[in-house]
Amino acid sequence: MHKKILLFVYDSFAEFEIAVLITALSGTGHTLTTVGPTARPVTSTGRLTIQPDEAGTAITPDAYDALIIPGGEPASLFGHPELTRLIQAMHAHGKLLAAICAGPALLANAGVLDNARYTASLTPDEAAYAAIVGRGTRLAETLVTDANIVTATGSNYLAFAEEILRRLDGQPEITPLTYFRQPSLD
């Protein structure tokens, strides 16, 4: 069954953390829609400018199966009403929430990590760290899946992509993304 996936993009999002995932998704039949905090273009950490397909205000959470949040510097989005509503509604309906690097801070800020196990790439000197302090159970692991929430540290984007693909396809195992893991002479 083909799934509808939201990719949240915002100023400073780390495009490299989701590049393998969106490339792998392109061959699956799943549809990917980018959503931003507003309808205006955003600029990634690598200085790519992205025009979101939709603004958060235009999203009906029930119409989607998953929300993916890349890392970056998300602290300026804490308390953003439409993003908070989107995360909470998708969580309440058991939709897949996946966040990598600093992205879990947005899940924490929305309150969905309060009773969950997760991981994140955040240190006390980062503004986004404040959102995860005292929230849920942060594990010193590279990838953590707890019910409908998948989190990963920033450098573990291959395992993150594989876990999301497994979850979307309802498969206990998938073929690893070997193209991205092993150099090719071709």
N, C-alpha and C positions, 0 to 999 in steps of 0.2 A: 504494500500500500504506500502510495506516495504521500509524503508529509510536507506541510507548509512550515517553513522555518523563518524566524525573525533574527536578523543580525543587527544588534544595536551598535551604531557608529556615533562617535562624539569627538569633539576636538581633543586631540592627543591619543586617540585609540591606537593600539599597537597592531598594525596591519599584519606584521609578520607572524603574530601568534595565531591568526586565523587563516592565513594564506593557503596552507596545505588543506585545511578543512574545506574551504570554499571551492578549491580545485577538485577535491575528491567528490564533493556534493554534486558538481556539475555533471557527473556521469551516472547519477543515481535515479533521476526522475523526480527527486524532491525539489521543491521550489524554495528559493531564497529571496527574501525581501529585506532590504536594508531599511532600518527605522532610526531616525535621529530624534534628539530632544525637541527640535523644531524642524521646519521644512528647509531651512537654509543649509548650504554646503558646510561640511566639516573637514578639518585637516588632520591627517594621521600623524603619528610620530615621525614617519619617514617623509612627511611633507606631501603626501598624496591628498588631493582634494576629492572628496566624495559627495555626490548629491544623493541624499537619502531618497529611497523610493517613497517613503511615507514619513509623516511626523507622528510622534507618539500620541498626539491627540486624535489621530485618524484611525488608530488601531483598535480592532475589536479582538480582545484576547482569545475568545472562543474559536475564532477562525484559524488559529495557528496551533501547531503541535509542539513547538520548541522556541526558546529564546536563548541566543548565544550572546555573551558579553565579553569582548576582549578587554585586555588590560590597557593601561595608559595612566592618566592622571584624573580619576573620576570624582575627586572630592567636590568639585564645583557643582556636581549634579546631585549631591545629597539633598534630600527634601524636594526634589523635582516631582511635582504632584503626578504628572502623567506617567513618568517612568515608575514611580512607586506603585501607582495603580496597576500598571501593566504587569510588573513583577509579582505583586500580591495576587492578582486575579489568575495569572497563569499557574502560580503555585497552588492556589486553592482548588484549581481544576485538575491538578496532577500532571500538568504539562512539564516537559523537560526544560530545566533551567541549567545552562552550562556557562561557567565563567572561568576565565584564566587570568593568572598573574594578579593584578590589582582589581580585576573585574568582580571578584567575590565581595569586595567592599560595597558595591551597589546592591548586591543581594542582602548583605547584612544590614545596610541602611534601611532597606524595605522591610526588615524584620523576619525574613524567611530562613535565616541561618540560626535563629534562636535555639532551636531544638535539633540542629543538624551537626554532622561531622563534615569538615571541609578542610581545604588547604588554600593558601594564597601566598603570593610573593610580595609581602609588605613588611616593612620594618618600622619601629617606633618613630623614626625621623620623617616619615612620609605622612602627608595630610590625610590620606585615605585610611591609614592605620586606625584612626580613631573610631571608624565604623565597625571594626571587627573586635575591638577590645571588649571582652566579657560576653561575646556572642557565641553561642553554640560551642562546639569542641573543635578547635583548630589542631590539625594533626601535622606532624613533621613528615609528610609524605609528598610525593610528586604528583599523585593523582588520587582523588577521593571521590567515590560515588556513594551517595546516601539517598535512598529512595529516588526521587525524581531530580536530584541535584548532582551535577558533575562539576568538580572544580579541579584545577591543575595549577602548578607553578608555571611561570612564564616560559621557561626553557623546555618544557615538556609538551610542546604543541603537537608532536606526532601522536603520543599516547592519548592526548586530549581529543584529537580528531578521530582516532580509532574508536575510542569509547563512545563518542557521540554517534558515529556511524552504527556501532553495535546497538545502541539504544534506539535509534530511529528505525532500524530495520528489525528490531525485536530478535536479534540473533545473539546467542551466548558467545559466539566467536565470529570474527571476520578475518579475511585475509589481511595481514598487516600491510601497511602502505610501504611495501618494499621499494618501490620506485624512489621514494623520498629518503629511504634509509641507506640504500646501497648505491654507490656510484656505478654508472654504466659507461661502457666503451662505445655504445651506439649513439 
